[in-house]
């Protein structure tokens, strides 16, 4: 276009959309395109920069029989992904699911995610650009719905899996909690950035081992009616950015909810445990670090009260890393007798050893950890 008049002290905005062709590469490909601008006979050149990556697009996929996804390409989901009753969807190591705005996953059958320290399974929104300036969509909640495990679904297991940027997080609903047959087992997973709760459990048994559960506008973990939770070597943290925190790190929403939290860290903004007095509840916190000052009782046992775990997180810089810095009181403070077998290594594959640390992550010296 030519002959566009720009008044003094005014501006012109040019919006450019890039639709890049398939490139056959497994990794993102960078594209640069120069744009020449001539104003009053003077030429300026602006280089437009974009990254493109091949994806497999799916609209309302329905998993009706046992299916394994193990693709080198990310899978972009529009609308909803439903695992039908009797079917199992298995996500191989390194599989990436990218959900478009408004999309969600609903599991009536079974979900198995087989991530590894070297190749985690990644489940997130499909925006990879910046919100503004240097702030990435990676830390934005509400980009897609979340994951729902429906009544009748059992035996779900997610290992070394990241679920983030959701509207309602991970919701697990059952027909009555059975601790021997958990509906969902999470091992070395990272559930983070939810516009509501990160993990909500109602009428079901859930085990979370070696997990980071973080960043929620409401509750990080909500134990609803008839639920049973086991949380071992987990880090529950909340430095949510986009609104005031309305809930607690652990909200015991019903007096028949049962739970055992051990060798964990519960720290951040908002409430810590609600109600603060769990007398009469079958809900216990053992050998864990909590932010407020307090004293042990029948439900809070061997608690490290009022200590700062010394995360690397710097909220004002939009940097969220819940590993431990040198000097953290959580280092070596866990009870090895409470460490479950599945917590032998952390998300990054570091061994907990004979003197384990509290929380999800094993402390390693700074030069090796970041």
C-alpha positions as a printed NumPy array, in Angstrom:
array([[  0.   ,   0.   ,   0.   ],
       [  1.12 ,   3.538,  -0.728],
       [  0.157,   7.174,  -0.215],
       [ -0.923,   6.801,   3.407],
       [ -0.862,  10.139,   5.208],
       [  0.492,  10.089,   8.783],
       [ -0.171,  13.268,  10.702],
       [  2.491,  14.805,  12.938],
       [  2.941,  12.903,  16.242],
       [  0.613,  10.178,  14.996],
       [  1.294,   6.495,  14.271],
       [  0.308,   3.759,  11.88 ],
       [ -0.175,   0.179,  13.038],
       [  0.344,  -2.65 ,  10.57 ],
       [ -1.013,  -6.026,  11.698],
       [  0.532,  -9.037,   9.996],
       [ -0.741, -12.613,  10.165],
       [  1.631, -15.414,   9.219],
       [  0.388, -18.828,   8.087],
       [  3.497, -20.89 ,   7.527],
       [  3.603, -23.98 ,   5.302],
       [  4.435, -27.419,   6.688],
       [  8.179, -27.842,   6.917],
       [  8.622, -31.523,   7.799],
       [ 10.79 , -30.686,  10.798],
       [ 10.249, -31.913,  14.341],
       [ 11.365, -28.636,  15.92 ],
       [ 10.07 , -25.077,  15.398],
       [ 11.439, -23.334,  12.317],
       [ 12.263, -19.629,  12.367],
       [ 11.081, -17.384,   9.549],
       [ 12.321, -13.805,   8.976],
       [ 10.724, -11.452,   6.461],
       [ 11.909,  -7.876,   5.779],
       [  9.375,  -5.086,   5.283],
       [ 10.575,  -1.843,   3.683],
       [  8.917,   1.402,   4.763],
       [  9.483,   4.626,   2.819],
       [  8.519,   7.878,   4.578],
       [  9.315,  11.225,   2.949],
       [ 11.867,   9.537,   0.737],
       [ 13.677,   7.759,   3.602],
       [ 13.638,   3.952,   3.661],
       [ 13.543,   1.911,   6.883],
       [ 13.525,  -1.864,   7.068],
       [ 11.729,  -3.855,   9.758],
       [ 12.372,  -7.576,  10.028],
       [  9.291,  -9.579,  10.982],
       [ 10.104, -12.712,  12.959],
       [  7.901, -15.782,  13.371],
       [  8.268, -19.399,  14.438],
       [  6.273, -22.209,  12.891],
       [  5.938, -25.865,  13.795],
       [  4.138, -28.726,  12.132],
       [  1.167, -30.009,  14.156],
       [ -1.541, -32.617,  13.782],
       [ -4.955, -30.928,  14.086],
       [ -7.924, -32.793,  15.543],
       [-11.511, -31.604,  15.905],
       [-13.601, -33.292,  18.628],
       [-11.582, -36.542,  18.69 ],
       [-13.362, -39.487,  20.331],
       [-11.257, -42.371,  21.66 ],
       [-13.525, -45.431,  21.391],
       [-10.927, -48.207,  21.619],
       [ -7.454, -48.569,  23.104],
       [ -5.28 , -45.966,  21.384],
       [ -1.659, -44.889,  21.73 ],
       [ -0.426, -41.446,  20.702],
       [  3.312, -41.219,  20.312],
       [  3.93 , -38.582,  17.715],
       [  6.922, -36.372,  17.018],
       [  4.401, -33.642,  16.179],
       [  2.299, -31.816,  18.763],
       [ -1.409, -32.609,  18.53 ],
       [ -3.654, -29.536,  18.481],
       [ -7.115, -30.208,  19.926],
       [-10.169, -28.169,  18.96 ],
       [-13.474, -28.449,  20.856],
       [-13.045, -31.519,  23.093],
       [-11.091, -34.736,  23.487],
       [-13.24 , -37.517,  24.963],
       [-12.024, -40.949,  26.07 ],
       [-15.123, -43.137,  25.902],
       [-16.044, -45.804,  28.504],
       [-13.959, -48.972,  28.162],
       [-11.237, -47.268,  26.101],
       [ -7.694, -46.344,  27.162],
       [ -5.741, -43.432,  25.7  ],
       [ -1.996, -43.787,  26.242],
       [  0.311, -40.807,  25.718],
       [  3.878, -41.831,  25.013],
       [  6.976, -40.076,  26.343],
       [  7.357, -36.575,  24.934],
       [  3.839, -36.369,  23.513],
       [  2.546, -32.794,  23.397],
       [ -1.151, -31.895,  23.408],
       [ -2.075, -28.284,  22.626],
       [ -5.675, -27.329,  23.407],
       [ -7.333, -24.429,  21.602],
       [ -9.371, -21.863,  23.536],
       [-12.52 , -23.502,  24.936],
       [-11.295, -27.058,  24.357],
       [-11.022, -29.648,  27.141],
       [-10.394, -33.34 ,  27.875],
       [-13.034, -35.605,  29.414],
       [-12.172, -39.15 ,  30.484],
       [-14.876, -41.784,  30.941],
       [-12.477, -44.623,  30.206],
       [ -8.807, -44.47 ,  31.161],
       [ -5.863, -42.127,  30.576],
       [ -2.231, -43.218,  30.867],
       [  0.562, -40.668,  30.366],
       [  4.041, -42.214,  30.192],
       [  6.351, -39.229,  30.454],
       [  9.971, -39.555,  31.546],
       [ 12.49 , -37.11 ,  33.066],
       [ 14.048, -36.745,  29.622],
       [ 10.743, -36.485,  27.722],
       [  7.767, -35.351,  29.818],
       [  4.245, -35.411,  28.458],
       [  3.125, -31.797,  27.951],
       [ -0.568, -30.774,  28.046],
       [ -1.241, -27.051,  27.679],
       [ -2.864, -24.324,  25.606],
       [ -1.898, -23.678,  21.998],
       [ -0.514, -20.151,  22.446],
       [  3.288, -19.915,  22.45 ],
       [  3.743, -16.21 ,  21.903],
       [  3.982, -13.348,  24.358],
       [  1.021, -11.765,  26.135],
       [  2.842,  -8.443,  26.153],
       [  6.52 ,  -7.567,  26.167],
       [  8.47 , -10.504,  27.583],
       [  5.521, -12.081,  29.449],
       [  4.79 , -15.484,  27.865],
       [  1.428, -17.197,  27.528],
       [  3.126, -20.099,  29.32 ],
       [  2.261, -18.477,  32.672],
       [ -1.317, -17.451,  31.722],
       [ -4.282, -19.382,  33.114],
       [ -7.649, -19.819,  31.388],
       [ -6.336, -20.715,  27.93 ],
       [ -8.331, -23.975,  27.731],
       [-10.721, -25.913,  29.945],
       [ -8.845, -28.681,  31.751],
       [ -9.111, -32.443,  32.35 ],
       [-12.199, -34.118,  33.832],
       [-12.124, -37.704,  35.096],
       [-15.748, -38.805,  35.223],
       [-17.521, -41.271,  37.559],
       [-16.762, -44.826,  36.436],
       [-13.261, -43.965,  35.234],
       [-10.573, -45.887,  37.171],
       [ -6.896, -46.774,  36.974],
       [ -5.755, -43.491,  35.436],
       [ -2.041, -42.857,  35.806],
       [  0.057, -39.86 ,  34.788],
       [  3.824, -39.842,  35.201],
       [  6.221, -36.953,  34.443],
       [  3.354, -34.987,  32.944],
       [  2.834, -31.212,  32.845],
       [ -0.73 , -29.816,  32.798],
       [ -0.961, -26.029,  32.752],
       [ -2.839, -22.876,  31.654],
       [ -6.282, -24.309,  32.467],
       [ -9.602, -22.755,  33.438],
       [-10.638, -25.35 ,  36.021],
       [ -7.543, -27.557,  36.37 ],
       [ -7.867, -31.308,  36.895],
       [-11.209, -32.516,  38.29 ],
       [-11.705, -36.071,  39.526],
       [-15.222, -37.338,  40.303],
       [-16.061, -40.828,  41.494],
       [-18.771, -43.012,  42.895],
       [-17.136, -43.48 ,  46.29 ],
       [-13.496, -43.335,  47.314],
       [-11.566, -46.604,  47.509],
       [ -7.955, -46.024,  48.664],
       [ -6.981, -49.4  ,  47.239],
       [ -8.255, -48.499,  43.766],
       [ -7.403, -44.847,  43.129],
       [ -9.161, -43.198,  40.218],
       [ -6.003, -41.202,  39.45 ],
       [ -2.349, -41.601,  40.381],
       [ -0.009, -38.693,  39.676],
       [  3.736, -39.381,  39.882],
       [  6.23 , -36.551,  39.348],
       [  3.682, -34.334,  37.625],
       [  3.349, -30.556,  37.454],
       [ -0.201, -29.189,  37.564],
       [ -0.126, -25.409,  37.473],
       [ -1.789, -22.147,  36.417],
       [ -5.523, -22.578,  36.879],
       [ -8.163, -19.834,  36.908],
       [-10.041, -21.912,  39.52 ],
       [ -8.66 , -24.936,  41.449],
       [ -5.574, -26.843,  40.348],
       [ -6.861, -30.237,  41.6  ],
       [-10.434, -30.965,  42.705],
       [-11.44 , -34.394,  44.027],
       [-15.008, -35.494,  44.827],
       [-16.088, -39.027,  45.724],
       [-12.811, -40.509,  44.527],
       [ -9.371, -41.587,  45.676],
       [ -6.335, -39.754,  44.261],
       [ -2.624, -40.24 ,  44.913],
       [ -0.147, -37.417,  44.148],
       [  3.511, -38.332,  44.621],
       [  6.469, -36.068,  43.848],
       [  4.184, -33.467,  42.255],
       [  4.199, -29.69 ,  41.955],
       [  0.678, -28.302,  42.43 ],
       [  0.816, -24.552,  41.976],
       [ -0.795, -21.254,  40.936],
       [ -4.56 , -21.113,  41.416],
       [ -7.069, -18.286,  41.718],
       [ -9.13 , -20.437,  44.099],
       [ -7.817, -23.526,  45.91 ],
       [ -4.685, -25.396,  44.928],
       [ -6.174, -28.695,  46.162],
       [ -9.841, -29.155,  47.098],
       [-10.914, -32.336,  48.888],
       [-14.653, -32.605,  48.348],
       [-17.337, -34.886,  49.7  ],
       [-16.352, -38.538,  49.928],
       [-12.795, -37.962,  48.713],
       [ -9.558, -39.632,  49.798],
       [ -6.169, -38.063,  49.046],
       [ -2.605, -39.237,  49.511],
       [ -0.058, -36.447,  48.909],
       [  3.568, -37.445,  49.387],
       [  6.706, -35.39 ,  48.61 ],
       [  4.69 , -32.676,  46.887],
       [  5.148, -28.913,  46.668],
       [  1.913, -26.94 ,  46.978],
       [  2.637, -23.305,  46.166],
       [  0.618, -20.295,  45.114],
       [  1.96 , -17.074,  43.66 ],
       [ -0.981, -16.615,  41.284],
       [ -0.635, -13.419,  39.241],
       [ -3.918, -12.524,  37.622],
       [ -6.299, -11.91 ,  40.542],
       [ -6.463, -12.048,  44.308],
       [ -6.264, -15.612,  45.633],
       [ -9.723, -16.578,  46.909],
       [ -9.009, -19.977,  48.421],
       [ -6.49 , -22.048,  50.326],
       [ -3.598, -24.309,  49.43 ],
       [ -5.577, -27.225,  50.85 ],
       [ -9.331, -26.826,  51.21 ],
       [-11.071, -29.677,  53.015],
       [-14.566, -28.991,  51.722],
       [-16.433, -31.809,  53.49 ],
       [-16.161, -33.406,  56.915],
       [-16.051, -36.894,  55.377],
       [-13.021, -36.064,  53.218],
       [ -9.956, -38.093,  54.194],
       [ -6.346, -37.349,  53.454],
       [ -2.713, -37.817,  54.337],
       [ -0.124, -35.186,  53.381],
       [  3.469, -36.041,  54.201],
       [  7.029, -34.874,  53.456],
       [  5.574, -31.899,  51.577],
       [  5.831, -28.105,  51.366],
       [  2.747, -25.837,  51.536],
       [  3.71 , -22.208,  50.964],
       [  2.613, -19.042,  49.184],
       [ -0.186, -16.493,  49.044],
       [ -3.726, -17.002,  50.315],
       [ -4.838, -19.434,  52.99 ],
       [ -2.783, -22.501,  53.811],
       [ -5.197, -25.118,  55.168],
       [ -8.936, -24.565,  55.514],
       [-10.378, -25.179,  58.017],
       [ -7.326, -24.426,  60.135],
       [ -8.583, -26.722,  62.887],
       [ -9.064, -30.243,  61.52 ],
       [-10.166, -31.756,  64.844],
       [-12.555, -34.599,  64.11 ],
       [-11.469, -34.898,  60.461],
       [ -9.731, -37.96 ,  59.056],
       [ -7.184, -35.616,  57.489],
       [ -3.533, -35.409,  58.564],
       [ -0.407, -33.417,  57.707],
       [  2.867, -35.04 ,  58.736],
       [  6.495, -33.92 ,  58.537],
       [  5.809, -30.993,  56.232],
       [  6.766, -27.315,  55.973],
       [  3.938, -24.766,  56.332],
       [  4.122, -20.999,  55.919],
       [  2.245, -19.806,  59.051],
       [  3.367, -20.107,  62.64 ],
       [  1.469, -22.724,  64.592],
       [  1.743, -25.742,  66.825],
       [  1.252, -29.457,  66.376],
       [ -1.962, -31.225,  67.372],
       [ -3.726, -34.491,  66.514],
       [ -3.912, -33.587,  62.803],
       [ -0.699, -31.586,  62.335],
       [  2.237, -33.831,  63.233],
       [  5.964, -32.962,  63.236],
       [  5.3  , -29.785,  61.244],
       [  8.014, -27.281,  60.374],
       [  6.07 , -24.081,  61.136],
       [  6.755, -20.576,  59.824],
       [  9.767, -21.439,  57.654],
       [ 10.628, -20.092,  54.202],
       [ 11.468, -22.986,  51.83 ],
       [ 13.602, -20.597,  49.731],
       [ 12.254, -21.257,  46.256],
       [ 13.911, -19.759,  43.181],
       [ 10.554, -18.167,  42.33 ],
       [ 10.52 , -14.368,  41.824],
       [  6.878, -13.419,  41.268],
       [  7.603,  -9.818,  40.258],
       [  9.833, -11.097,  37.449],
       [  7.236, -13.655,  36.278],
       [  9.665, -16.429,  37.187],
       [  8.249, -19.557,  38.831],
       [ 10.676, -22.283,  39.877],
       [  9.863, -24.263,  43.026],
       [ 13.17 , -26.029,  43.413],
       [ 15.13 , -25.338,  46.604],
       [ 17.972, -22.879,  46.964],
       [ 21.036, -23.472,  49.097],
       [ 20.264, -23.02 ,  52.789],
       [ 16.607, -24.058,  52.541],
       [ 15.34 , -25.591,  55.815],
       [ 13.536, -28.194,  53.687],
       [ 16.841, -29.799,  52.636],
       [ 17.239, -33.156,  54.381],
       [ 14.164, -32.49 ,  56.564],
       [ 11.866, -35.253,  55.256],
       [ 11.181, -38.476,  57.126],
       [ 12.521, -41.356,  54.981],
       [ 10.064, -43.702,  56.665],
       [  7.242, -41.707,  55.052],
       [  8.761, -41.632,  51.55 ],
       [  6.639, -43.825,  49.301],
       [  8.363, -46.159,  46.871],
       [  7.128, -44.192,  43.84 ],
       [  8.851, -41.064,  45.213],
       [ 12.351, -42.544,  44.842],
       [ 13.272, -39.946,  42.189],
       [ 11.907, -36.478,  41.391],
       [ 10.566, -34.904,  38.172],
       [ 14.12 , -34.384,  36.883],
       [ 15.257, -37.916,  37.733],
       [ 17.264, -36.945,  40.838],
       [ 17.321, -39.63 ,  43.536],
       [ 15.976, -38.672,  46.97 ],
       [ 18.423, -40.929,  48.81 ],
       [ 18.58 , -41.824,  52.506],
       [ 18.117, -38.229,  53.725],
       [ 15.352, -36.891,  51.481],
       [ 14.279, -33.261,  51.163],
       [ 10.771, -32.   ,  51.762],
       [  8.698, -31.219,  48.708],
       [  8.636, -32.344,  45.101],
       [ 12.217, -31.565,  44.128],
       [ 15.564, -32.865,  45.276],
       [ 18.001, -30.086,  46.115],
       [ 21.072, -29.947,  43.892],
       [ 23.7  , -27.191,  43.906],
       [ 22.702, -24.08 ,  41.969],
       [ 25.299, -24.616,  39.251],
       [ 23.678, -27.951,  38.449],
       [ 20.008, -27.194,  39.056],
       [ 19.059, -24.345,  36.72 ]])
